[in-house]
Amino acid sequence: MARTPRPVPARVRILAAILAVACVGLAIVGSVTFLVQREQALGDVNERLKDQVKVLEDVATGEAVDPTDGTSAAVEDLDKNDFQNVDDYLNAVVARLVPARNEASLALIDGVPRWAPQTLSGFSIAENKQLIDRVVRETAKGDTKRGTAVTDQGSLRYIAIPVSMAGDPRQGLYVRAVDLSAELQPVTFAMTTYVIAAVAVLFAIGIVGWFVTGRLLSPIRRLRETADAISITDLSHRLEPQGNDDIADLSRTVNSMLDRLEDSVDVQRQLLDDVRHELKTPITIVRGHLELMNPQDAADVASARDIGIAELDRLTRLVEDIDLLATAEADSYSLGTVDLASLTERVGELVAVIPGHHWTIEARAEGVTVGDQDRLLQAWLQLADNAAKYTPEGSPIEIGSAHSDDGSRLWVRDHGPGIPPGARARIFRRFDRAHVKRSVGGSGLGLAIVDAIAKGHGGHCVVTDTPGGGATFTIHLPPTEAELPAPVRAGDVLQREAAG
């Protein structure tokens, strides 16, 4: 079986991307700079050779030269008519036109080197057979030529001017060359320095980027480690947000998700434990009666049958209540504007049919709240049903609602035995009752459903004493956003002024 290749760490990928972008940027900047400087240097060489071509062509043809130019000043008094032959003339030209640094000159007679400068300012091309053969070949028709030759001495930019004199059958040739490698040496040196500096910069970026990316990705690494450490049996691990950036927000979001996940798992575990505990009793009862039942005794069979059906009915109610509780905790609420007065009237109409008690509406709230009307109706009716079960038959029960800036309240007030203070915190838990006896049927999930609906609306449910005895269950709903006053229209102002 082939092994799965180890993934490249995000730290390495990010650093590689940064270095790649930096490398491309430095390469583009360096290339553009090198090409611009190189073209500028070549342009200076070409311009210098162009001026020299003009001067030397004027000298070779015997025309007047411009004395304002430095090169022209060197040959200003040089007249070809003052010389008897080409040899003497070229000797004078070579002596007068001293080559500058990185330059060379040479005079040829019939293709053979004859005169070379005696100064040390330039370099010699007298032994460069490749250049000599090329310029002799190119100027065979008597035309001045310019070009670039790649020789053993390097790349040479040259001009070759044929020179002839009347009465002298020999053909003279004046050659001037510039060493391009030497002229471009400052540019090459600058580029070499740039490359070394660019490599150093990339190295520095790599080192700094390695530590910076490591620091930036450390929360993600801790997130991975925390995720690896979390299991269904241990959801207590949390991240420590550092800073106020996106990664810190991610850590806080993950912590919030883990909190919700842990709460959900705890609720599921508690529900399973409670359901398991509640199922044991009816199963034990049904099994015991079936084991003790005499199949030959019709009365015993009928009694066992009635007990089994009763327990199965209780299990059915338990499953239905569990389904209601799961739905109430699923946050599936259709929020809207709920008129409290209408809701109070509707609850009063529904509870009036519950027998055994005298129902009255004690107060009706004037106002609205934001919530799921069906869920609130369900929770309020559950409180009423719970009060009817646990209070003596014939005792009065009041319902009512109130609305203020602090929120809304929906209550059910009975006059039964009341709830002991020590039991008020646990009666909203699943399958828990204030009284140990099971004389009253039910799954023990009614108040848990009410509490889940109240929390689903951002509120809570509490129980207090009723004056004179009994318990008052109240659903507290949070306040809604304050309504802005309607703008006063100009017509209203005029009417008020007219009335005044």
MOWONOR-V250650 format. One record per residue. N is the residue number from 1. RES is the residue in three letters. OMEGA is omega as a letter, one per 20 degrees, with the letter a starting at -180 (999 if undefined). D_LAST is the distance of its C-alpha to the last C-alpha in Angstrom with 2 decimals. Layout:
n=N res=RES omega=OMEGA d_last=D_LAST
n=N res=RES omega=OMEGA d_last=D_LAST
This chain:
n=1 res=MET omega=a d_last=96.55
n=2 res=ALA omega=r d_last=95.02
n=3 res=ARG omega=r d_last=92.94
n=4 res=THR omega=a d_last=89.34
n=5 res=PRO omega=r d_last=89.03
n=6 res=ARG omega=a d_last=87.05
n=7 res=PRO omega=r d_last=83.66
n=8 res=VAL omega=a d_last=83.05
n=9 res=PRO omega=r d_last=80.64
n=10 res=ALA omega=r d_last=77.21
n=11 res=ARG omega=r d_last=77.96
n=12 res=VAL omega=a d_last=81.01
n=13 res=ARG omega=r d_last=79.24
n=14 res=ILE omega=a d_last=76.35
n=15 res=LEU omega=r d_last=78.79
n=16 res=ALA omega=r d_last=80.98
n=17 res=ALA omega=r d_last=78.03
n=18 res=ILE omega=a d_last=77.03
n=19 res=LEU omega=r d_last=80.63
n=20 res=ALA omega=r d_last=81.04
n=21 res=VAL omega=r d_last=77.96
n=22 res=ALA omega=r d_last=79.08
n=23 res=CYS omega=r d_last=82.62
n=24 res=VAL omega=r d_last=81.53
n=25 res=GLY omega=r d_last=79.28
n=26 res=LEU omega=r d_last=82.05
n=27 res=ALA omega=r d_last=84.57
n=28 res=ILE omega=r d_last=82.42
n=29 res=VAL omega=a d_last=81.74
n=30 res=GLY omega=a d_last=85.42
n=31 res=SER omega=r d_last=86.71
n=32 res=VAL omega=r d_last=84.49
n=33 res=THR omega=a d_last=85.41
n=34 res=PHE omega=a d_last=89.11
n=35 res=LEU omega=r d_last=89.15
n=36 res=VAL omega=r d_last=87.33
n=37 res=GLN omega=r d_last=89.68
n=38 res=ARG omega=r d_last=92.74
n=39 res=GLU omega=r d_last=91.86
n=40 res=GLN omega=r d_last=91.27
n=41 res=ALA omega=r d_last=94.68
n=42 res=LEU omega=r d_last=96.40
n=43 res=GLY omega=r d_last=94.70
n=44 res=ASP omega=r d_last=96.07
n=45 res=VAL omega=a d_last=99.57
n=46 res=ASN omega=r d_last=99.42
n=47 res=GLU omega=r d_last=98.24
n=48 res=ARG omega=r d_last=101.06
n=49 res=LEU omega=r d_last=103.64
n=50 res=LYS omega=r d_last=102.30
n=51 res=ASP omega=a d_last=102.88
n=52 res=GLN omega=r d_last=106.33
n=53 res=VAL omega=a d_last=107.21
n=54 res=LYS omega=a d_last=106.41
n=55 res=VAL omega=a d_last=108.48
n=56 res=LEU omega=r d_last=111.43
n=57 res=GLU omega=r d_last=111.48
n=58 res=ASP omega=r d_last=111.59
n=59 res=VAL omega=a d_last=114.45
n=60 res=ALA omega=a d_last=116.30
n=61 res=THR omega=r d_last=116.09
n=62 res=GLY omega=r d_last=116.84
n=63 res=GLU omega=r d_last=113.54
n=64 res=ALA omega=a d_last=111.78
n=65 res=VAL omega=a d_last=109.36
n=66 res=ASP omega=a d_last=106.15
n=67 res=PRO omega=a d_last=107.10
n=68 res=THR omega=r d_last=103.50
n=69 res=ASP omega=a d_last=103.59
n=70 res=GLY omega=r d_last=105.16
n=71 res=THR omega=r d_last=107.33
n=72 res=SER omega=r d_last=108.34
n=73 res=ALA omega=a d_last=109.41
n=74 res=ALA omega=a d_last=111.98
n=75 res=VAL omega=a d_last=113.71
n=76 res=GLU omega=a d_last=112.99
n=77 res=ASP omega=a d_last=116.68
n=78 res=LEU omega=a d_last=118.00
n=79 res=ASP omega=a d_last=119.81
n=80 res=LYS omega=a d_last=121.51
n=81 res=ASN omega=r d_last=124.11
n=82 res=ASP omega=a d_last=125.39
n=83 res=PHE omega=a d_last=126.68
n=84 res=GLN omega=a d_last=129.81
n=85 res=ASN omega=a d_last=128.68
n=86 res=VAL omega=a d_last=125.72
n=87 res=ASP omega=a d_last=126.85
n=88 res=ASP omega=a d_last=126.61
n=89 res=TYR omega=r d_last=123.30
n=90 res=LEU omega=r d_last=121.62
n=91 res=ASN omega=r d_last=123.05
n=92 res=ALA omega=r d_last=121.34
n=93 res=VAL omega=a d_last=118.05
n=94 res=VAL omega=a d_last=118.04
n=95 res=ALA omega=a d_last=118.90
n=96 res=ARG omega=a d_last=116.20
n=97 res=LEU omega=a d_last=113.30
n=98 res=VAL omega=r d_last=113.01
n=99 res=PRO omega=r d_last=110.82
n=100 res=ALA omega=r d_last=107.79
n=101 res=ARG omega=a d_last=106.90
n=102 res=ASN omega=r d_last=106.72
n=103 res=GLU omega=r d_last=108.58
n=104 res=ALA omega=r d_last=112.16
n=105 res=SER omega=a d_last=114.36
n=106 res=LEU omega=r d_last=117.74
n=107 res=ALA omega=a d_last=120.14
n=108 res=LEU omega=r d_last=122.34
n=109 res=ILE omega=a d_last=125.47
n=110 res=ASP omega=r d_last=126.26
n=111 res=GLY omega=a d_last=124.05
n=112 res=VAL omega=r d_last=125.70
n=113 res=PRO omega=a d_last=123.84
n=114 res=ARG omega=a d_last=125.31
n=115 res=TRP omega=r d_last=123.06
n=116 res=ALA omega=a d_last=120.37
n=117 res=PRO omega=r d_last=118.50
n=118 res=GLN omega=a d_last=120.19
n=119 res=THR omega=a d_last=116.98
n=120 res=LEU omega=a d_last=115.28
n=121 res=SER omega=a d_last=111.71
n=122 res=GLY omega=r d_last=111.50
n=123 res=PHE omega=a d_last=113.29
n=124 res=SER omega=r d_last=116.32
n=125 res=ILE omega=a d_last=116.42
n=126 res=ALA omega=a d_last=120.15
n=127 res=GLU omega=a d_last=120.91
n=128 res=ASN omega=a d_last=118.05
n=129 res=LYS omega=a d_last=120.14
n=130 res=GLN omega=r d_last=117.15
n=131 res=LEU omega=a d_last=115.27
n=132 res=ILE omega=a d_last=118.42
n=133 res=ASP omega=a d_last=119.43
n=134 res=ARG omega=a d_last=115.95
n=135 res=VAL omega=r d_last=115.58
n=136 res=VAL omega=a d_last=119.14
n=137 res=ARG omega=a d_last=118.44
n=138 res=GLU omega=a d_last=115.10
n=139 res=THR omega=a d_last=116.50
n=140 res=ALA omega=a d_last=119.70
n=141 res=LYS omega=r d_last=118.54
n=142 res=GLY omega=r d_last=117.76
n=143 res=ASP omega=r d_last=113.98
n=144 res=THR omega=a d_last=111.77
n=145 res=LYS omega=r d_last=110.12
n=146 res=ARG omega=a d_last=107.23
n=147 res=GLY omega=r d_last=106.38
n=148 res=THR omega=a d_last=105.98
n=149 res=ALA omega=r d_last=108.94
n=150 res=VAL omega=a d_last=108.90
n=151 res=THR omega=r d_last=112.12
n=152 res=ASP omega=r d_last=113.60
n=153 res=GLN omega=a d_last=112.11
n=154 res=GLY omega=r d_last=108.65
n=155 res=SER omega=a d_last=106.40
n=156 res=LEU omega=r d_last=107.50
n=157 res=ARG omega=a d_last=105.65
n=158 res=TYR omega=r d_last=108.38
n=159 res=ILE omega=r d_last=109.41
n=160 res=ALA omega=a d_last=112.90
n=161 res=ILE omega=r d_last=114.16
n=162 res=PRO omega=r d_last=117.60
n=163 res=VAL omega=r d_last=119.76
n=164 res=SER omega=r d_last=122.90
n=165 res=MET omega=r d_last=125.17
n=166 res=ALA omega=r d_last=127.57
n=167 res=GLY omega=r d_last=131.14
n=168 res=ASP omega=a d_last=130.18
n=169 res=PRO omega=a d_last=130.33
n=170 res=ARG omega=a d_last=128.49
n=171 res=GLN omega=r d_last=124.86
n=172 res=GLY omega=a d_last=122.58
n=173 res=LEU omega=r d_last=119.27
n=174 res=TYR omega=a d_last=116.73
n=175 res=VAL omega=r d_last=114.42
n=176 res=ARG omega=a d_last=111.36
n=177 res=ALA omega=r d_last=109.48
n=178 res=VAL omega=r d_last=106.45
n=179 res=ASP omega=a d_last=106.19
n=180 res=LEU omega=a d_last=102.84
n=181 res=SER omega=r d_last=102.99
n=182 res=ALA omega=r d_last=103.34
n=183 res=GLU omega=a d_last=100.62
n=184 res=LEU omega=a d_last=98.23
n=185 res=GLN omega=r d_last=99.24
n=186 res=PRO omega=r d_last=96.23
n=187 res=VAL omega=r d_last=93.94
n=188 res=THR omega=r d_last=95.85
n=189 res=PHE omega=r d_last=95.74
n=190 res=ALA omega=r d_last=91.99
n=191 res=MET omega=r d_last=91.51
n=192 res=THR omega=r d_last=93.78
n=193 res=THR omega=r d_last=91.75
n=194 res=TYR omega=a d_last=88.57
n=195 res=VAL omega=r d_last=89.98
n=196 res=ILE omega=r d_last=91.01
n=197 res=ALA omega=r d_last=87.59
n=198 res=ALA omega=r d_last=85.89
n=199 res=VAL omega=r d_last=88.02
n=200 res=ALA omega=r d_last=87.15
n=201 res=VAL omega=r d_last=83.44
n=202 res=LEU omega=r d_last=83.72
n=203 res=PHE omega=r d_last=85.58
n=204 res=ALA omega=r d_last=82.88
n=205 res=ILE omega=r d_last=80.15
n=206 res=GLY omega=a d_last=82.11
n=207 res=ILE omega=a d_last=82.43
n=208 res=VAL omega=a d_last=78.82
n=209 res=GLY omega=r d_last=77.55
n=210 res=TRP omega=r d_last=79.65
n=211 res=PHE omega=a d_last=78.05
n=212 res=VAL omega=r d_last=74.52
n=213 res=THR omega=r d_last=74.67
n=214 res=GLY omega=r d_last=76.23
n=215 res=ARG omega=a d_last=73.36
n=216 res=LEU omega=a d_last=70.73
n=217 res=LEU omega=a d_last=72.45
n=218 res=SER omega=r d_last=73.23
n=219 res=PRO omega=r d_last=70.07
n=220 res=ILE omega=r d_last=71.21
n=221 res=ARG omega=r d_last=74.67
n=222 res=ARG omega=r d_last=73.25
n=223 res=LEU omega=r d_last=71.19
n=224 res=ARG omega=r d_last=74.43
n=225 res=GLU omega=r d_last=76.24
n=226 res=THR omega=r d_last=73.47
n=227 res=ALA omega=r d_last=73.46
n=228 res=ASP omega=a d_last=77.26
n=229 res=ALA omega=a d_last=77.01
n=230 res=ILE omega=r d_last=74.47
n=231 res=SER omega=a d_last=75.96
n=232 res=ILE omega=r d_last=74.76
n=233 res=THR omega=a d_last=76.12
n=234 res=ASP omega=r d_last=74.54
n=235 res=LEU omega=a d_last=71.05
n=236 res=SER omega=a d_last=70.33
n=237 res=HIS omega=r d_last=71.06
n=238 res=ARG omega=r d_last=68.12
n=239 res=LEU omega=r d_last=67.70
n=240 res=GLU omega=a d_last=66.64
n=241 res=PRO omega=r d_last=64.05
n=242 res=GLN omega=r d_last=64.76
n=243 res=GLY omega=a d_last=62.47
n=244 res=ASN omega=a d_last=59.28
n=245 res=ASP omega=a d_last=60.68
n=246 res=ASP omega=a d_last=61.01
n=247 res=ILE omega=r d_last=64.15
n=248 res=ALA omega=r d_last=62.47
n=249 res=ASP omega=r d_last=59.64
n=250 res=LEU omega=r d_last=62.38
n=251 res=SER omega=r d_last=63.95
n=252 res=ARG omega=r d_last=60.71
n=253 res=THR omega=r d_last=60.19
n=254 res=VAL omega=r d_last=63.75
n=255 res=ASN omega=r d_last=63.29
n=256 res=SER omega=r d_last=60.20
n=257 res=MET omega=r d_last=62.21
n=258 res=LEU omega=r d_last=65.06
n=259 res=ASP omega=r d_last=62.72
n=260 res=ARG omega=r d_last=61.46
n=261 res=LEU omega=r d_last=65.02
n=262 res=GLU omega=r d_last=66.31
n=263 res=ASP omega=a d_last=63.59
n=264 res=SER omega=r d_last=64.38
n=265 res=VAL omega=r d_last=68.10
n=266 res=ASP omega=r d_last=67.57
n=267 res=VAL omega=r d_last=65.48
n=268 res=GLN omega=r d_last=68.14
n=269 res=ARG omega=a d_last=70.89
n=270 res=GLN omega=r d_last=69.11
n=271 res=LEU omega=r d_last=68.41
n=272 res=LEU omega=r d_last=72.06
n=273 res=ASP omega=a d_last=73.28
n=274 res=ASP omega=r d_last=71.05
n=275 res=VAL omega=r d_last=71.98
n=276 res=ARG omega=r d_last=75.64
n=277 res=HIS omega=a d_last=75.38
n=278 res=GLU omega=a d_last=73.60
n=279 res=LEU omega=a d_last=76.05
n=280 res=LYS omega=a d_last=79.05
n=281 res=THR omega=r d_last=78.35
n=282 res=PRO omega=r d_last=78.20
n=283 res=ILE omega=r d_last=81.07
n=284 res=THR omega=a d_last=83.16
n=285 res=ILE omega=a d_last=82.38
n=286 res=VAL omega=a d_last=83.27
n=287 res=ARG omega=r d_last=86.40
n=288 res=GLY omega=r d_last=87.59
n=289 res=HIS omega=r d_last=87.32
n=290 res=LEU omega=r d_last=89.01
n=291 res=GLU omega=a d_last=91.84
n=292 res=LEU omega=a d_last=92.35
n=293 res=MET omega=r d_last=91.96
n=294 res=ASN omega=a d_last=95.10
n=295 res=PRO omega=a d_last=95.30
n=296 res=GLN omega=a d_last=97.62
n=297 res=ASP omega=a d_last=95.17
n=298 res=ALA omega=r d_last=92.61
n=299 res=ALA omega=r d_last=90.36
n=300 res=ASP omega=r d_last=90.40
n=301 res=VAL omega=r d_last=89.61
n=302 res=ALA omega=r d_last=86.66
n=303 res=SER omega=r d_last=85.35
n=304 res=ALA omega=r d_last=85.65
n=305 res=ARG omega=a d_last=83.95
n=306 res=ASP omega=r d_last=80.95
n=307 res=ILE omega=r d_last=80.65
n=308 res=GLY omega=r d_last=80.88
n=309 res=ILE omega=r d_last=78.22
n=310 res=ALA omega=r d_last=75.90
n=311 res=GLU omega=r d_last=76.36
n=312 res=LEU omega=r d_last=75.89
n=313 res=ASP omega=r d_last=72.62
n=314 res=ARG omega=r d_last=71.54
n=315 res=LEU omega=r d_last=72.53
n=316 res=THR omega=r d_last=70.52
n=317 res=ARG omega=r d_last=67.40
n=318 res=LEU omega=r d_last=68.12
n=319 res=VAL omega=r d_last=68.37
n=320 res=GLU omega=r d_last=65.14
n=321 res=ASP omega=r d_last=63.30
n=322 res=ILE omega=r d_last=64.82
n=323 res=ASP omega=r d_last=63.57
n=324 res=LEU omega=r d_last=60.04
n=325 res=LEU omega=r d_last=60.17
n=326 res=ALA omega=r d_last=61.45
n=327 res=THR omega=a d_last=58.68
n=328 res=ALA omega=a d_last=56.02
n=329 res=GLU omega=a d_last=57.46
n=330 res=ALA omega=r d_last=57.71
n=331 res=ASP omega=r d_last=54.13
n=332 res=SER omega=a d_last=53.76
n=333 res=TYR omega=r d_last=50.12
n=334 res=SER omega=a d_last=47.72
n=335 res=LEU omega=r d_last=44.47
n=336 res=GLY omega=r d_last=41.19
n=337 res=THR omega=a d_last=37.89
n=338 res=VAL omega=r d_last=38.66
n=339 res=ASP omega=a d_last=36.18
n=340 res=LEU omega=a d_last=37.20
n=341 res=ALA omega=r d_last=36.12
n=342 res=SER omega=r d_last=38.16
n=343 res=LEU omega=r d_last=41.05
n=344 res=THR omega=r d_last=41.08
n=345 res=GLU omega=a d_last=41.20
n=346 res=ARG omega=r d_last=43.98
n=347 res=VAL omega=r d_last=46.04
n=348 res=GLY omega=r d_last=45.62
n=349 res=GLU omega=a d_last=47.01
n=350 res=LEU omega=a d_last=49.96
n=351 res=VAL omega=a d_last=51.02
n=352 res=ALA omega=a d_last=50.93
n=353 res=VAL omega=r d_last=54.25
n=354 res=ILE omega=a d_last=56.01
n=355 res=PRO omega=r d_last=58.30
n=356 res=GLY omega=a d_last=59.16
n=357 res=HIS omega=r d_last=55.75
n=358 res=HIS omega=a d_last=52.53
n=359 res=TRP omega=r d_last=49.65
n=360 res=THR omega=r d_last=46.04
n=361 res=ILE omega=a d_last=42.82
n=362 res=GLU omega=a d_last=41.52
n=363 res=ALA omega=r d_last=38.33
n=364 res=ARG omega=a d_last=36.53
n=365 res=ALA omega=r d_last=34.78
n=366 res=GLU omega=a d_last=31.43
n=367 res=GLY omega=a d_last=31.78
n=368 res=VAL omega=r d_last=34.29
n=369 res=THR omega=r d_last=37.25
n=370 res=VAL omega=a d_last=39.63
n=371 res=GLY omega=r d_last=43.11
n=372 res=ASP omega=a d_last=45.73
n=373 res=GLN omega=a d_last=44.67
n=374 res=ASP omega=r d_last=48.28
n=375 res=ARG omega=r d_last=49.60
n=376 res=LEU omega=r d_last=46.99
n=377 res=LEU omega=r d_last=47.74
n=378 res=GLN omega=a d_last=51.45
n=379 res=ALA omega=a d_last=51.12
n=380 res=TRP omega=r d_last=48.99
n=381 res=LEU omega=r d_last=51.48
n=382 res=GLN omega=r d_last=54.33
n=383 res=LEU omega=r d_last=52.94
n=384 res=ALA omega=r d_last=52.58
n=385 res=ASP omega=r d_last=56.15
n=386 res=ASN omega=r d_last=57.44
n=387 res=ALA omega=a d_last=55.87
n=388 res=ALA omega=a d_last=57.39
n=389 res=LYS omega=a d_last=60.83
n=390 res=TYR omega=r d_last=60.98
n=391 res=THR omega=a d_last=59.50
n=392 res=PRO omega=r d_last=61.39
n=393 res=GLU omega=a d_last=61.12
n=394 res=GLY omega=r d_last=58.69
n=395 res=SER omega=a d_last=56.49
n=396 res=PRO omega=r d_last=52.72
n=397 res=ILE omega=r d_last=51.03
n=398 res=GLU omega=r d_last=47.30
n=399 res=ILE omega=r d_last=45.42
n=400 res=GLY omega=r d_last=41.93
n=401 res=SER omega=r d_last=39.67
n=402 res=ALA omega=a d_last=37.04
n=403 res=HIS omega=r d_last=34.84
n=404 res=SER omega=r d_last=33.50
n=405 res=ASP omega=r d_last=33.27
n=406 res=ASP omega=a d_last=37.01
n=407 res=GLY omega=a d_last=37.88
n=408 res=SER omega=r d_last=38.69
n=409 res=ARG omega=r d_last=41.30
n=410 res=LEU omega=a d_last=43.35
n=411 res=TRP omega=r d_last=45.70
n=412 res=VAL omega=a d_last=48.45
n=413 res=ARG omega=r d_last=49.44
n=414 res=ASP omega=a d_last=52.81
n=415 res=HIS omega=r d_last=54.80
n=416 res=GLY omega=a d_last=58.24
n=417 res=PRO omega=a d_last=60.63
n=418 res=GLY omega=a d_last=58.28
n=419 res=ILE omega=r d_last=59.24
n=420 res=PRO omega=a d_last=61.30
n=421 res=PRO omega=a d_last=59.73
n=422 res=GLY omega=a d_last=62.79
n=423 res=ALA omega=a d_last=62.40
n=424 res=ARG omega=a d_last=58.70
n=425 res=ALA omega=a d_last=59.39
n=426 res=ARG omega=a d_last=62.11
n=427 res=ILE omega=r d_last=60.85
n=428 res=PHE omega=r d_last=58.91
n=429 res=ARG omega=a d_last=62.18
n=430 res=ARG omega=r d_last=64.23
n=431 res=PHE omega=r d_last=66.57
n=432 res=ASP omega=a d_last=65.65
n=433 res=ARG omega=r d_last=64.88
n=434 res=ALA omega=a d_last=63.94
n=435 res=HIS omega=a d_last=66.80
n=436 res=VAL omega=a d_last=70.33
n=437 res=LYS omega=a d_last=71.23
n=438 res=ARG omega=a d_last=70.85
n=439 res=SER omega=r d_last=70.31
n=440 res=VAL omega=r d_last=67.09
n=441 res=GLY omega=r d_last=67.59
n=442 res=GLY omega=a d_last=65.81
n=443 res=SER omega=a d_last=66.50
n=444 res=GLY omega=a d_last=64.70
n=445 res=LEU omega=a d_last=62.40
n=446 res=GLY omega=a d_last=59.28
n=447 res=LEU omega=r d_last=57.49
n=448 res=ALA omega=r d_last=58.75
n=449 res=ILE omega=r d_last=57.04
n=450 res=VAL omega=a d_last=53.74
n=451 res=ASP omega=r d_last=54.04
n=452 res=ALA omega=r d_last=54.84
n=453 res=ILE omega=r d_last=51.77
n=454 res=ALA omega=r d_last=49.50
n=455 res=LYS omega=r d_last=51.06
n=456 res=GLY omega=r d_last=50.73
n=457 res=HIS omega=a d_last=46.94
n=458 res=GLY omega=a d_last=47.07
n=459 res=GLY omega=a d_last=46.79
n=460 res=HIS omega=r d_last=49.31
n=461 res=CYS omega=a d_last=50.39
n=462 res=VAL omega=r d_last=51.14
n=463 res=VAL omega=r d_last=52.53
n=464 res=THR omega=r d_last=51.69
n=465 res=ASP omega=r d_last=52.76
n=466 res=THR omega=r d_last=51.16
n=467 res=PRO omega=a d_last=50.62
n=468 res=GLY omega=r d_last=53.55
n=469 res=GLY omega=a d_last=55.64
n=470 res=GLY omega=a d_last=55.35
n=471 res=ALA omega=r d_last=53.89
n=472 res=THR omega=r d_last=50.45
n=473 res=PHE omega=a d_last=50.53
n=474 res=THR omega=r d_last=47.36
n=475 res=ILE omega=r d_last=46.69
n=476 res=HIS omega=r d_last=44.45
n=477 res=LEU omega=a d_last=42.74
n=478 res=PRO omega=r d_last=41.34
n=479 res=PRO omega=r d_last=37.64
n=480 res=THR omega=r d_last=36.34
n=481 res=GLU omega=a d_last=34.65
n=482 res=ALA omega=r d_last=31.05
n=483 res=GLU omega=r d_last=28.69
n=484 res=LEU omega=r d_last=26.55
n=485 res=PRO omega=r d_last=22.78
n=486 res=ALA omega=a d_last=21.74
n=487 res=PRO omega=a d_last=20.44
n=488 res=VAL omega=a d_last=16.78
n=489 res=ARG omega=a d_last=16.84
n=490 res=ALA omega=r d_last=15.32
n=491 res=GLY omega=r d_last=14.08
n=492 res=ASP omega=a d_last=12.16
n=493 res=VAL omega=a d_last=10.47
n=494 res=LEU omega=a d_last=9.71
n=495 res=GLN omega=a d_last=8.48
n=496 res=ARG omega=r d_last=6.03
n=497 res=GLU omega=r d_last=4.97
n=498 res=ALA omega=r d_last=5.36
n=499 res=ALA omega=r d_last=3.80
n=500 res=GLY omega=999 d_last=0.00
